Amino acid sequence: MAAHPTLPSPVSTSLLLLLLLLLSCCSELCAAATVSYDHRAVVIDGKRRVLISGSIHYPRSTPEMWPDLIQKSKDGGLDVIETYVFWNLHEPVQGQYDFGGRKDLVTFIKTVAAAGLYVHLRIGPYVCAEWNYGGFPVWLHFIPHIKFRIDNDPFKTEMQKFTTKIVDMMKKEMLFASQGGPIILSQIENEYGNVEKYYGPTAKSYIDWAASMATSLNVSVPWVMCQQDNAPDPIINTCNGFYCDNFKPNSDKKPKMWTENWSGWFLSFGGGVPYRPVEDLAFAVARFFQRGGTFQNYYMYHGGTNFGRTSGGPFIATSYDYDAPIDEYGLLRQPKWGHLRDLHKVIKQCEDALVATDPTYTSLGKNLEAHVYKTASGRCAAFLANIDDHSDATVTFNGKPYHLPAWSVSILPDCQNVAFNTAKINSQTTVLEMKYTKTYDQAADESTDSSEISESEWKFFTEPIGSINTTFTNVGLLEQINTTADSSDYLWYSISIDVKGNEPFLFNGTQTTLHVDSLGHVLHVFVNGKLSASTQGSNADASFKLENVITLASGQNRIDLLSATVGLKNYGQFFDLVGAGITGVILKNHNATRDLSSSQWTYQIGLKGENLALHDNTQNSTWMTLPSLPKNQPLIWYMTYFDAPMHDDPVAIDFTGMGKGEAWVNGHSIGRYWPTYTAPPSGCVKSCDYRGQFSGSKCVKNCGQPSQSVYHVPRSLIQQGERNRLVLFEEVGGDPTRVSFALRMAGSLCAHVSQSHPPPVDAVNTAQRKDAELHLECPHSDHVISSVKFASFGTPHGTCGSYSHGNCSSTTALAILQKACIGVRSCDVKVSTEVFGDPCRDVVKSLAVEASCS
């Protein structure tokens, strides 16, 4: 093996940063604080606060990523980090707890505190969150006489036990604000109001009990219930949704709080990739503060990854990127992160006025509104809104004209000058792309220019077909989740059929139809040891029916049905009772029908490879090698070794060429892969109009493409300077030699800023209004701008990567940008005729630039 170049380890660097952060706790958070609320805001040490929050779920990233994610959140203007607590993660077996690694809730909260931020701890313990079984441990389902989320003693006993466990942990570590810690809010239950009507008369008594139980734990910070209009005092009821400006709490003694502002939407296997334009997200936030809100949380600020079998749904993808301001890999999503950062700065400039009083509303015309906050001391802040989804408008406010683009809010921290408009983006766009890369071994091998792993480096193990190992029999078809208790995705249903010569069933080469009914989620049919058919449900409907023409021979015939789950349901009334697996099997032809549903079946829970722990098994006797690697065959485990990919950028594996399965790196599951499940060919838009009400299906990309082909591998799972093990279990057939490594990297930097845009946020309060500015900055601290690919001042149009000159364009723009920007990490250029001249008089001009870094 060739010697590896010496690189600093990003993992060790992150751990050192974490230790330094924990040792340098911000003085504001180390002192005990009192937290209460009134009708305007959360009150900390007697002071009303405007609080901007973002969700980061600790198990959807790694401890080595936490310090950087939290620092980027703080840099983005957040005050609070919000997280759920995942019951099934911490108590996978009743009475046995696990808080190690990605599950280390205490260290996560201390890391937040070390950065000087607060925490909103959403204990639930039902979380939804597109998480397996909504966060409930499956063993809960098997407690006698239990009924979830109603006034049921067995359920309440376990819920109280876990909630108390978490609260006691926090108290022991001195993490509540009253103890000098960062936790200023806690949540009990979650979105119960959305389904409460289905649970009958005991639903209200359950909610009252949950509130009483939570407050009895004496955490000395307020408790909230989201989407719970009848939350009893002193619990604060809060809002979740794409828009919450119309929301009002159930008491005039409680503040207006938004616990989930959905920054995008989740990805499902078989679906397109949803995204939410930042202009609309910023509009929703500004409208909330305009109309009296003082606490707002982005769900998600960093979405992360559904490692292992943690995704819910069913059919929730492994990526939980959520189009969040910080992407799945921990990189800034621009312009979303930067535009929201600017919004947060301006809202903070208004804080004194926002918390002092309720707003005064004035109509400025149809769909045109002004809300003004004015203090007794003369502080004034105004929000001017155009809620029309098509037409721009010019309004008169305090005797001055203001232009309002459709579906936008302008914020005037001094009631005179516009510091921010939600539809006018000053922040740069950073194009994030996958660059396929070699590992160190591949780099040393001059004979290859591929990022793929060669065939000779793979070993394999063939999974037996059917119920042969740790089996049992049962007359009739068993429901899958009750049978497996979710210990595996897989359950074999096997049966032998003796076809005699005088039977009416067809044999000796003629055909019979196999009909299978299933509650979901995936089915593979094997007839006499050969894969005959596969099918699956979808996120919208997990159930399906399969009709498959098979050939039965005279004598013994074996039918093996492999049923697979893809995450358990996590939302909806009685979601915990929704089953999976096969419910009916019928053989039929034109002569006869035989219903096998009530016959004796043989069952096997899970796979032999799982029983052998092949994901972490390196024994040579288990793994096989052949001159020709088996490819495109079902039920095969593959194993190979790789060296760490070069450089220090985030790593991904591209599973193009594989079918469906699960992958492990050094024994850690990076999740289910399924690149063959593609999105529908229609439903996407070339350019999504941010104007008008947003929904999870409004803005979708990747139609006709795999829902997810590239999968995140956190750097901390990869060993620098050592061989790393990759194990795959392939269900339906694929070619592992096509698996390749990629790095998540910044490509082009772009910005398009108009003369009509507000000046930089930090310059608004100067005595004289400044021009708008275009700002470019390389994401990496050790990179500089190396080229300016395009620059135009005048009337340019297009989007990043496809800008073009308009009817007028300054002839000096490119040279000016090259001189100002090349060779430095960041540059600022005024969008002004003083800099570029005036190529077309009496026209509002803009500056569009595309650059790159190295």
N, C-alpha and C positions, 0 to 999 in steps of 0.2 A: 504494500500500500504506500502510495506517495505521501510525503509529509504534508501536513495541512498548513495553510497560512495561519498565522496567529491573529486572532480577532478578539476584541473584548466581548465577553459574554453578556448579551442583553439580559439574561436571567439573573446573573449575579449582580449586575448593575441595578436592576429593579429591586432586588432584595435589599441591597445596601440603601437604596433610596427609601424603601419602606421602613427600615430600621431608623434611619435619620428622621423621617417624618414622625414616627412614633415617639422619638425622644425629644421632639421639638413641638410639643402640643401647643397650639395657639392659646394665648393667655385668655382670650375671650371665652373659650370653651372649657378651660381648665377650672375656672371658678364656678361654683354652684350658681345656678340661675333659677328664677321662678318663671314658669310659663303658664299663661292663662289666655283668655280671649275675651273680646267684647264684640259688639255688632259690626265693628269696622275691620278688625284684624286679630291675628295672633299677637299676644303681648308678651314680650320677653324682658324681664327685669323692669316692668312698668312702662315699657316703650312699645307702642304699636309698630309692627314691622310689615313692610311689603316683602314677601318671600317668593323667590323664584326657585323652583325645584326641578329635578330630573331623575328619572328612574334608571338605576343600574342594578341588575340582579346578579349578586355575587357569584352564583354557581354557573352563570352563563359566560364567565370569563375565568381567568386564572389569577391566583394571588399575585403572581409576578406582573400581571397587567393592571391590577387595581390602582397603584399609585399614579400611573400615567393617566388612566381614565379619569380619576378623580381630579387631578390637577387640570386636565383639559376642561373638565366641567367647571371648575372654579374660574379658569381663564375665560370661559364662555359666559360668565356672569351668574352662575348658579350660587344660591345660598344653602340649598338643602339637597341631599341625596335621599331618594326614596327607594326602598326595597321591600319586596315580600319576604316572608320566611316560609321555607318549603318543608312542610311536615314530612312528606314521604322521603325526602332526601335525608332528613336528620333522624328519623325513627323508622328505618326500613323494616325492622322486625320489632314487634311490640315490646317495649321496655328496653330496647337496645339502641343507643344513640350514637350518632357519628357527626362530628364537627371538624373533621380534618380536611386539609387541602382546599379545594374549591368550596367546601362546606363550612369553612371557618368563619362563621358569622361575626364572632367577636373581633377577630383581626380586621375584617372588612370595616366594621364600624369604627375601630380605632384608627384605621387608615383615613377614613373620612374626617375624623376629629383632628388628626394631625395636619390635615390640609386646611383646617379652620372652617369647615363646613358643618352644618347641622344634619341630622338624620330624621327621617320619618319612617318608623318601623311598622310595616303592615303585617301584623302577626296572623291575621285571618282567623283560623288557620286554613280556611278555604281560600284559594288564591286565583283560580281560573288560569290566567297568564299563558294560555296555550301550552300548559304544562301537564304532564301525564296525570290523569285522574284528578285534575284540578288541584293537585298538591296533597290530596288525601292519600295515606298509605292504604294499599289494597287490603291489608289484613283487617282493617277496620270493617270492611264489608262482611267479614265472616263472624263477627261478634254476634251471639244469639240475640234476637229481638231488636237489633239496632235499626234505626231509621235516620238517615242523614238529614241534618239541618232543620229539624223540627223539635218540639218539646218532648224529647225522647231521652230517658235517663241514661241508657248505655252510651248514646252519642255525646250527651253533655258531659258525662264523666270523662271520656277520653279527650274531648275538646278542652275542657278545663285543665286537665292534667298537662297537656302539651303547652297550652298558653301560659300556665303557671311556670312550667319548666323554662320557657324562653324568658319570661319576665325575671325569674330568679337569677338566671345567667346574667342578664343585663345588670341587675342590681349588684350582684357579686363583683362584676367588673367595673362598677361605678360609672355606668354608661348613660343613665338618665340625666337630663339637664340639672335636676335638683341635686345630683351628686357630683356635678362638675363635668358631666359627659355631654355628648352631642345630641342625644335623642330628645327632640322637642315635641314629637307627636307620635301616637300609636294608633293602630287601626284594629278593630275587631270586626269579624265577618267581612263580606265583600260582595257587593252588587246583589244582595239578597232581594232588594226591592224589585228587581227586574223579574223575579220568578215567584215572589211571595204569594201571589194569588193562587198558585197551583197547590200550595201546601196546606190550605184549609185553615180552620180556626185556631190551630195551635201555632201558626206561624208568628203571630204577634206576641204570644207569650214566650216563644223562643227568642225573639229579638230583645224583648224586655229582659229575659234572663241573661243573654249574652252581654248586654250593656251593664247589667248589675254585676255580673261576674267580673268583667273587665275593670270596672271602677273600683271593685273591692280589692284589687291587687295593689292599690296605692302606689302608682308609678309617678304621681305628682306632675304629670303632663297631660294635656287634653287627649281624649280618645275621639276618633272619628269613625263613622260608618258611611261608605260611599254608596250612592244610589239608594238611599234609605230615607224616604220622605218622612217616615214616622219614627225616626230615631229618637228615643226618649232622652230628655235632659239628664246629664249635661253633655251627652254625646253630640258632636257636631255632624250633621248630615252634609255630605259633599257631592259634587257632580263629577261624572265621567262622560266623555264624548268628544266628538270633533269640535263642537262649539258649546260653550257653557255661559255665554253672556246673558241669556234669559233666565238662568237658574237663580232661585231665591232659597235661602235656608228656611227651615221650618219654624224659626223663631227670630224675632228682631233683636235678640240678644246674642246671636251667633254670626260669625263672619262668613262671607261668601268665598268658598274654597273650591278649587278644581283639582281633584286628585289624579285624574288621567286625561290629559290632552294628547290624543293619539297622533303622534308625529308622523306616522305613516300607517302601515297595516302589515299583518303577518303574511308570510308566504306559505302556501300549501303545495305539497306534491301534486302535480297535475294542474296547477294554476299558473297564471302569469305573475310577473313581479310587480307588486303595487308600490306606488310612491306618491308622496304628497308635496306639491309645490310649496316652497318656503314662503311665497307671497301670501298664500292662503293660511298657512300656519301662523305667520306673523299677524295677519289680519285677525284671526281668532283670538290670539293672545291680547292684542291691543284692544279689541272689543270687550274682552273680559275685564280688563283694568279700567277701561272707559266707563263701564256700567257698574262699578262698585266692587269688583273683585280685588283681593289683596294677597291670595296664595294661589299659585298656579304651578302645576307639575307636568312635565313632558313625559308621556309614556310612549316610547322609551327615549332616553337621552343617549344611551348606548344599549343596543338590543343584545348583541352577543350571539352565542351558539348554543343550540340544544345538543349538548354532548350526550353520548350514551343513548339510552332509551328514555330520555326525559321529556321528549316532545309529546304533546297531547293531540287533541283534535277530534277524531283521528285525522291522519294525513298532514299534520303540521310538519313542515320541512325542517331539516337540521339547522339551516340558517335562520336566526331570529334577528336579522339585521334591522328590520322594521323601518328602513329609510330614516334612521335616527341621525341626529347631528354628529355623533361619533359612530363610525361604521362598525361592522362586525369585527373587523381586524384591529380596531383601536385608532384608526386614522380619521382626521377631520373630514367630514362631508361638507364640501364647500360648493355653493355659497350658503348652505343652510346654517352651518355653525356660525359663520361670521355675521350673517344678517340678523340672526337671533341675538348674538352677542351685542350688536349695536342697539337692538331693541331693548335689551335688558339695561344697558347703560342709560338710555333715555328714560325708561320707567323709573330707574333709581334716582334720576335727577328730579323726578316728580314726587318722590316718596313722601316728603313732609306734607305736601298738599293732599296726596291720596289718602293718607291715614287720618287726616285732621277732620274730615267732614264727608258727608255724602255728596255726590255730584249734583249739579244743577243742569237740567236738560233743556235744550232749546232746539226746535225744529228749524233747519235752514232750507227747507224745501222737501219735495218728495224724495224719500230714501236718503235724505241728507240730515245729519244730526251733529249737534255739538253738546259735549258734556264738559262742565267746568268745575274744577276743584279750587276753592279759594279759602285761605286761612285768615284768622283774625289779624295776623301780623302782616297780611298783604301778599303772602306767597300765592301764586296762581299757576295752575296747569290746565291745559285744555286738550281735548281729543276731538278732532273733526272727522266724521265718518261719511263715506259714500257707500251705502250698502246696496246700490244698484249693481246688478251683475253684468251690465253691458255698457252703460254710458258714463263717460267722464263728466265732471261738472266743475264749475267755478262758483265758489260761494263767497259771501261777504260775512266776515266775522270781526267784530270790534272795529268796523269801518274799513277793513283791509280785505283785498281779494285773495283767495287761496284756491289753487287748482287741486282737485281731488280726482285721481284716477278711479275708475269703477272698482268696486270691491276693495276699498283701501281705507286706512285710517292714517291721518297725519297727527303727530303729537307735538304740542307746543309747550315745552316745560315752563316758559315764561308768559304764556298766553299771547305771544306775539310772533315768535320765530319758529318755523318748522324745523325741528331737529331730526325728524324721522318720518318717512312714509312707508307703509308696509309693502307697497307695490314697487318701490324704487330701491333696487339692490346696489349698494356700493361695494359689497364684498366680492372678492374674486371667485371664479369657478375653478376648482382643481379637478382635473379628469383623472380618476383613479382607474388603473388598468392592471391586468394580470400579465406579467412578463415571465415567460417560461424560462426556466433556469436549470443549470446542471447542479448536481451535488459536487462536493469536493473530489470524490472519486472520479466522477464523470469529467470534471475539469482536468484531472490529471491524465485521463485517457484521451489522447489526441485523435484516436480513431473514430470518436463519436462526436456528433454535434447535436445530439438529441437530449431532451430532458426526460425521456422515457427510460424505464429499467429493462435491460435486455432479458430475453427469454431464459438464458442460462442461469440467471441469478434467482429465479423463482423455484420454490418447492410447493408441493400441494398435498392435500389430503381429501379423499373423496368421501363425502357424507353418505352413509347408507340410506337407501330409499325405504321408507315405511317404518312401521312399528316393530323394532327388533331389540330394543334396549330399554330396560326399566319400563315394561309395558303393563297394562291392565286391560281388562275387558269390561264391556257394559252393553246391556241390551238397550239399543236406542242411541240417539245422537246427543252428545253432551254439549252444553253451552261452554264456550272456550274460556272465558275469564274465570268462571266459577271452578273450572278444571285446573287451569294453570296457575291461578292466583297471580298472574302477570309475572311469573318467574322467568318466562321466556316469551318471545314473540310467537313461538311456533308450537303447534299441536298437530300431531299425525292422527288421522282417522283412517284405519285400514280394515279391509274386508276381503275375504276369499270367496269366490263364487264358483261352484261346480256346475258347469254347463254339460248336460247329458245329451246324448244323441237324439233322444226323442222329445227334447224340450222345444217349445215354439220359438225360443230365442235364437237369433241368428248367430252362427259361428262359422268356423272354417273359412275365414276370409270375408264374410259378409258383415254388414255394419249394424250397430245398435247405437241409439242415442242415450248418452248419460246426461241427466238433468240434475243440477245441484242448486239448492237454495242456500244462501248464506247471509248472515247478519253482517259479514265483513271480517277482515278488511281486504285480504288478498288470498287467492286460492291457486294452488298448483296441482294439477291432476296427473297422476302417474298410472298407467295401465300396463301391467306385466313388466314393471321396471323401467318403462320408457315415459318421458314427459310427453303428455298428450295435449294439454292446454293450460293456459294461465289466464287469470283475469283479476280485476280489482274493482273496488268501489271508488268513491271520491270523498272529498271533504264535505260536499253538499249532501251526499247519501252514501254511507259506507256499505249498505246492503247491495246485493246483486243476485242475479240468476245466471247460471251457466248452462248452455246447451252444447254438448261436445259429442261428435260422432266418433265412436270407438269400435274396435274390432275385437270380438271375443272368440276364443278358440274352444274347441271341444275339450272338456276336462276342467282342471283348476285354472282359474283366472284371478289375478290379484289387482285390486283397486286401492291405491294409496292416495289419500287426499291430504295435502299439506296446507293447513290454514295458518295464516300469519296476521298478526295485528301490527298496526303502524301508529302506536300511541293510543292511549285510552281517552275516551271523551272527557272533556274538561269543563263544559258549560251547559247550562240549560236546566230546566226543572227535572229532577230525578235522574240527572245524568249518570249517577253512580249505578243505576240499574240497567243501563243500556248494554246489551250483550254483544258478543261476537261469535264467530264460528258457524259451523254448518248446521242447518235445521232440517234439510230434506235431501234425500238422494233417491232418484228413480231411474230405472232402466226401461227403455221402451223402444218398440219398433212397430211395424204395421201388423204384427201378429199378436203381440202381448205387451203387458206392462208389469214390471215387478218393482214394488216399493221396498227399498232397502232401509228405509229410515228406522224401522223398528227391529231390524236384525241385530245380531251380536257384532259389535265392532271392537277392534283392538286399538288401544290408544298409547301414544308416547308423548310425554310432555318434553318439549325442547329437542335439541339435536345432540348427537353423539359428540360432535366437536365442542359443543358447549360443556358437556359433561367432562370432557378431557381438558377443558380450559385451554383450548388451542390458541386463544387470543394472547396468552402469556406463556405458551409452551414452546420451548426451543429444542426439545429432545429429538435427536436425529431419527430415532426409531419410529417416531410418529409421522414425520414428514417424508415425502417421497420425492425422488427426482427421476425423470425419464429423458431420453434424448429429445423427445418432442413433448412440450408442455401441453396438457389438455386445456383446450380453450373452447369457449362458446358451448359449454356443457353445464347443466344445472347442478346445484348442490356440491360445490367444490370450495374448499378452503385453500387459500394461497398465502405464502409467506416469503418475504424477501428482506434483505438488509439494504440500508441506504445511509450515506453520510449526510451531515447537515447541509442543506442548501447554502450556497454562498451568500455573502453579504449579511445584513442584519434586518432586512425588511420582513414584514409578516409573511408567513408561509401558507400555501394552500396546495392541496392535491386535486388534480383534475381527473375525474373518474370517467371521462368520455371513453367509450369502448366497453365499459362494464354495464351490467344490467340492473340489479337491485341487491342490496345486502347491507353489511355493516363493516366498519373499518376500525382498526386499532393501531396506534403508534406507541411502541414500547409498553404495551399492555393497557394503554388508556384508550377507551372508545372515543373516537371523534364524531360518532353518530352514524345514523343510517344514511346510505347513499342510494340514489335512484335516478340516474341520469336519463333513463329511458322513458320516464313518465313526463311527457311533454305537455305544455300548455295548449289550450285550444288555439286554432289558427286565427281566430277573430277575437275582437274585444279590446285590442290595443289602439292607442291613438299616437300619431306621429309627434304631436305637440299638445300637451295637456293645458287647457285654459284654466288658470288658477281661479278665475272669476266664477262665483256661484258656489252653491253648497257642495262640499266634498263628501265622498263616500269611499269605502274601501275598494270599490270596483270602478271608480271614475277614471283614475290615472293608472294604467297598467302597461307594462312593456314585456318584451320577450315572448310574444305570442308565437306559437308554433315551434318554440325552442324548449329544451329541457328546463323544467322549473328550477333545478339546481344541478349543476355539473361540477362546480368547484367548491371545495370544502376546507374550512379553516383548520390549520394545525398550529396551535399556539407554540411559540418558540420554546417555552419552558418545558414542553413535552419532548423536545428534540435535544439530544445530548451532543454538545460541541466536542469535536475531537474523538468521538467514539462512534461505533457502528450503531445504527438505529433500526429497530425491527418494525416492519409493516405487515400486518395480517389482515386479510380480507375474507369474509364469507360471502360467496356469490350464490344467490338463489336460482337465477334463471339462465345464466350463461353470459360470459363476457371474455374479453381478452386483456389479462392483467398487464401484458407488455405495453399496452397503450396508456397505462396510468402514468401521469407525468406530474412534475413539481412546478409550481409557479410562485412568484413573489408579487405581493400586492404593493404597487408603487404608484407614485404620482407621475402622470404624463404631462400634458399641457396645462399651463396656467392661463386663464382668460379673465377678462373683465370688460364690462361695457357700461360706462357711466355717462350720464347726460348732464348738460349744463343745468337742467331743471332739478337734478338730484340735490338733496340737502348736503351741506358741507360735512366733513368728518365729525362724528359725534362729539369727540373731545374738544372740538373747536367752536361748538355752538354758543357757548356762553361768553365768548370774547366780545369786546365792545363793537367790533365791526364784523359783519357777516363775511365769511370767506367763500371762495369758490369751491365747487365740488372737486373731489380728488379721486384719482384712480390709484389703487394700491395693489402691488404684486409682491408676493413673498413665497420663497421656496419652503415647502413643508419641513425639509431636513435642515437642521442647523448648520451642517457642514457642506451644504450645497449652495451654489450661486446660480443666478440667471445666466444661462450660457448663450441663448439666442432669442431674438424677437422675430417670430414667424410672420406676424401680421400686425399692422398698426394703421388706423384710419381715424382722422378727426374730420367730422362733417356729418354725413348721413349714412353711416355704415349700417348693414343689416346682417341677419343670420345669427347663428349660435356658435358656441365654442367648437372649433374644428372646421367650421364652414362659414366664417365671416367673409363678407365681400364689401367692396366700396359702393357707396351710394352715388347719387347724382352729383354730389360735391364732396371733395376730399382734399385736405391739406397735403401739399406735396412734401412737407417737412416732417410729417408725423413719425414715419418709421425711423428716420435718423435721430429725432429727438428722443424717442423711446430707447433706441439702442444705446445712445450716449448716457441716458439716465439710469438704465437698468442693468446692462450687461456687466458681469463681473462682481455684482453685489448680491447679497441674499434677498434684500427687499428694496423697493423703490416707490416713491410717491410722485405723481405727476398731476399738476393742476389741469382741470378740464376747462380751458380758458382760451379765448382768442389772443390774450396777451402772450401765451406760450406758442400757439400754433398758427396765429394769423386768422383771418376770417375768410374762408373759402366760399361762403354763401351768406350774404347779409340777410337779416330779418328772418332767420331760420334758427330754431333751437338745435344746437349741434351736440354730438356725443362723441366719445372716444372709445373705440373698440380695439383691444389688444390681445394677441395670443403669443405666449412665450413658453420657454422650457428651461428646466434646471439640470445641472449636472454637478 
